[in-house]
């Protein structure tokens, strides 16, 4: 990917690059394990008390939690996930582009459509990973340096059963007091999912040294491996060419 394409791909990339340079001394002395300002720190949380029972070989879930690069990257490393696609949900088809969604006026959120095998990983498992390592669910319309409703913490349930499971889990997590504040994640009716532009797909895997990825997203992959070792898969399942 050309540098111009990458810089256009994320409005806060250069801010992250500067911050990453400033953090190099800390990296050299092994302080990277500590959360940096604005970084989405993982939280060890219990599994849902009530999970969703699904039949069939495949099911779909849609999650929004900040920049879709990191959310996609996390779910691509989860066993049982057969596809994780970055895209847009919450708005109309004609505004489902990165440039328009970035205005914060389209109703879209940067989202990830997760296709999974329910016999390997459950919807509840995905929710636990989503709330624990994929993003900070106490931040409603921002994550790290990214600001706007397009970066909101939202679940787009594919069924009423998914919605009920998510609502119950949010209530359960709020009772634990494990987070820095109440869960801000909203549950919105699913209308449609629109895949993002090709240059956004597999961005974490294809650009592992990009400063934004190093600062905000690779720690999520490390947390997934550490907190959920039985669910972690070393080789991500990639989108490739849509």
C-alpha positions as CSV (number, residue, x, y, z in Angstrom):
1,X,0.0,0.0,0.0
2,X,1.3,3.4,-0.9
3,X,2.1,5.9,1.9
4,X,-0.5,8.3,0.4
5,X,-3.2,5.6,0.5
6,X,-2.3,4.7,4.1
7,X,-2.3,8.3,5.3
8,X,-5.7,8.8,3.7
9,X,-7.0,5.7,5.3
10,X,-7.0,7.1,8.8
11,X,-7.3,10.7,9.9
12,X,-5.3,10.2,13.2
13,X,-2.5,8.2,11.8
14,X,0.2,10.9,11.9
15,X,-0.8,11.9,15.5
16,X,-0.2,8.2,16.4
17,X,3.1,8.2,14.5
18,X,4.4,11.2,16.6
19,X,3.3,9.6,19.8
20,X,4.9,6.3,18.9
21,X,8.2,8.0,18.3
22,X,8.0,9.7,21.7
23,X,7.3,6.3,23.3
24,X,10.5,4.6,21.8
25,X,12.5,5.1,25.0
26,X,9.8,3.4,27.0
27,X,9.8,0.5,24.6
28,X,13.5,0.1,24.9
29,X,13.3,-0.4,28.7
30,X,10.3,-2.8,28.5
31,X,7.5,-0.5,29.6
32,X,5.2,-1.3,26.6
33,X,3.0,-3.5,28.8
34,X,1.6,-0.5,30.5
35,X,-1.3,1.2,28.9
36,X,-0.5,4.5,27.2
37,X,-2.7,7.6,27.2
38,X,-5.8,6.9,25.1
39,X,-4.9,3.2,24.6
40,X,-7.8,0.7,25.0
41,X,-6.6,-1.4,28.0
42,X,-7.9,-5.0,28.2
43,X,-10.0,-6.0,31.2
44,X,-10.3,-9.6,32.4
45,X,-14.0,-10.3,32.7
46,X,-16.3,-13.3,33.4
47,X,-18.0,-15.1,30.6
48,X,-21.7,-14.4,30.0
49,X,-23.9,-16.1,32.6
50,X,-26.4,-16.8,29.9
51,X,-25.2,-17.7,26.4
52,X,-27.0,-18.0,23.1
53,X,-27.6,-21.5,21.7
54,X,-27.3,-21.5,18.0
55,X,-27.6,-24.4,15.5
56,X,-26.2,-24.7,12.1
57,X,-22.7,-24.5,10.7
58,X,-22.5,-20.7,10.5
59,X,-23.8,-17.5,12.2
60,X,-23.1,-13.8,12.0
61,X,-22.5,-11.0,14.4
62,X,-21.8,-7.3,13.9
63,X,-19.8,-5.2,16.3
64,X,-18.6,-1.6,16.3
65,X,-15.9,-0.4,18.7
66,X,-13.7,2.3,17.3
67,X,-11.5,2.0,14.3
68,X,-12.3,-1.2,12.5
69,X,-8.7,-2.1,11.9
70,X,-8.1,-3.4,15.4
71,X,-11.6,-4.9,15.9
72,X,-11.2,-6.9,12.7
73,X,-7.7,-7.9,13.6
74,X,-8.8,-9.3,17.0
75,X,-11.6,-11.4,15.6
76,X,-9.4,-12.7,12.8
77,X,-7.3,-14.4,15.5
78,X,-10.3,-16.1,17.2
79,X,-10.7,-19.8,16.6
80,X,-14.1,-20.6,15.0
81,X,-14.3,-17.3,13.2
82,X,-14.4,-18.0,9.5
83,X,-14.5,-14.4,8.3
84,X,-14.2,-10.9,9.8
85,X,-14.9,-8.0,7.4
86,X,-14.4,-4.3,8.1
87,X,-17.3,-2.1,7.0
88,X,-20.1,0.3,7.9
89,X,-23.4,-0.3,9.6
90,X,-26.2,2.0,10.9
91,X,-26.7,4.3,7.9
92,X,-27.8,4.2,4.3
93,X,-26.1,2.4,1.4
94,X,-25.3,5.6,-0.5
95,X,-23.2,7.0,2.4
96,X,-21.4,3.7,3.2
97,X,-17.9,5.1,2.3
98,X,-15.0,5.9,4.5
99,X,-14.9,9.6,3.5
100,X,-18.6,10.1,4.2
101,X,-18.7,8.0,7.3
102,X,-15.8,10.0,8.6
103,X,-18.0,13.1,8.7
104,X,-19.9,11.6,11.6
105,X,-23.2,12.6,10.0
106,X,-24.2,9.4,8.2
107,X,-25.4,7.3,11.1
108,X,-22.8,4.7,10.2
109,X,-20.3,3.2,12.7
110,X,-17.1,1.6,11.6
111,X,-18.1,-2.0,12.2
112,X,-16.9,-5.6,11.7
113,X,-19.1,-8.4,10.5
114,X,-18.0,-11.6,12.1
115,X,-19.0,-14.9,10.6
116,X,-18.4,-17.9,12.9
117,X,-19.0,-21.5,13.5
118,X,-21.2,-21.8,16.6
119,X,-20.0,-25.3,17.3
120,X,-16.5,-23.8,17.9
121,X,-17.1,-20.4,19.3
122,X,-20.4,-19.1,20.7
123,X,-21.9,-15.6,20.5
124,X,-21.3,-15.2,24.2
125,X,-17.6,-16.0,23.6
126,X,-17.4,-13.3,21.0
127,X,-19.1,-10.8,23.3
128,X,-16.6,-11.6,26.1
129,X,-13.7,-10.9,23.7
130,X,-15.4,-7.8,22.3
131,X,-15.9,-6.3,25.8
132,X,-12.5,-7.5,27.2
133,X,-9.9,-6.8,24.5
134,X,-11.4,-5.6,21.3
135,X,-12.2,-2.1,22.6
136,X,-13.0,0.0,25.7
137,X,-16.8,-0.3,26.2
138,X,-16.9,2.6,28.6
139,X,-16.1,5.0,25.8
140,X,-19.2,5.7,23.8
141,X,-18.3,7.9,20.8
142,X,-14.6,7.6,20.9
143,X,-11.7,5.1,21.2
144,X,-8.2,6.2,21.8
145,X,-7.5,9.2,19.5
146,X,-10.6,8.7,17.4
147,X,-13.5,10.9,18.0
148,X,-17.1,10.9,16.6
149,X,-20.2,8.8,16.4
150,X,-18.6,6.7,13.6
151,X,-16.3,5.3,16.3
152,X,-19.1,4.5,18.8
153,X,-19.4,1.3,20.9
154,X,-22.4,-0.5,19.4
155,X,-23.7,-4.0,18.9
156,X,-25.9,-4.6,15.8
157,X,-27.7,-7.8,16.8
158,X,-28.8,-10.1,14.0
159,X,-31.7,-11.5,16.0
160,X,-33.7,-10.7,19.1
161,X,-31.9,-13.6,20.8
162,X,-28.6,-11.9,20.2
163,X,-30.0,-8.6,21.5
164,X,-31.2,-10.2,24.7
165,X,-27.9,-12.0,25.3
166,X,-26.0,-8.7,24.8
167,X,-28.3,-6.8,27.1
168,X,-28.0,-9.4,29.8
169,X,-24.3,-9.4,29.5
170,X,-24.0,-5.6,29.7
171,X,-26.1,-5.7,32.9
172,X,-23.9,-8.5,34.3
173,X,-20.7,-6.6,33.6
174,X,-22.0,-3.4,35.1
175,X,-22.5,-5.3,38.4
176,X,-18.9,-6.5,38.5
177,X,-17.4,-3.0,38.8
178,X,-14.4,-4.3,36.8
179,X,-14.4,-1.3,34.4
180,X,-13.4,2.3,34.9
181,X,-17.1,3.3,34.5
182,X,-20.5,2.0,33.3
183,X,-20.7,0.1,30.0
184,X,-21.6,2.7,27.4
185,X,-22.2,0.2,24.6
186,X,-25.5,0.7,22.8
187,X,-27.6,-1.9,21.0
188,X,-29.0,-0.7,17.7
189,X,-31.3,-2.4,15.3
190,X,-29.4,-4.1,12.5
191,X,-30.3,-2.6,9.1
192,X,-27.5,-3.7,6.8
193,X,-23.8,-4.1,6.7
194,X,-21.6,-2.6,3.9
195,X,-18.0,-3.9,3.4
196,X,-15.4,-1.1,3.6
197,X,-13.0,-0.3,0.8
198,X,-10.5,-2.9,-0.1
199,X,-7.5,-1.0,1.4
200,X,-9.1,-1.3,4.9
201,X,-9.4,-5.1,4.8
202,X,-6.8,-7.0,6.7
203,X,-5.1,-3.7,7.5
204,X,-3.6,-4.9,10.8
205,X,-1.9,-7.9,9.2
206,X,-0.7,-6.1,6.1
207,X,0.7,-3.1,8.1
208,X,2.1,-4.4,11.4
209,X,4.7,-1.6,11.6
210,X,2.3,1.2,11.0
211,X,2.4,3.5,14.1
212,X,-1.3,3.5,14.7
213,X,-1.4,-0.3,14.6
214,X,1.6,-0.6,16.9
215,X,0.2,1.8,19.4
216,X,-3.5,0.8,19.5
217,X,-4.0,-2.5,17.9
218,X,-1.1,-4.9,18.4
219,X,-1.6,-4.7,22.2
220,X,-5.1,-6.0,21.6
221,X,-3.8,-9.0,19.8
222,X,-1.3,-9.6,22.6
223,X,-4.1,-9.3,25.1
224,X,-6.3,-11.8,23.2
225,X,-3.4,-14.3,23.2
226,X,-2.7,-13.8,26.9
227,X,-6.3,-13.6,28.3
228,X,-7.9,-16.1,25.9
229,X,-5.2,-18.6,25.0
230,X,-7.6,-21.4,24.2
231,X,-9.5,-19.2,21.8
232,X,-6.4,-17.6,20.2
233,X,-5.3,-18.7,16.7
234,X,-1.8,-17.6,15.6
235,X,-2.6,-17.4,11.9
236,X,-5.5,-14.9,11.2
237,X,-8.3,-15.7,8.8
238,X,-8.0,-13.0,6.2
239,X,-10.5,-11.4,3.8
240,X,-8.2,-11.1,0.8
241,X,-9.9,-9.7,-2.2
242,X,-13.6,-9.1,-1.7
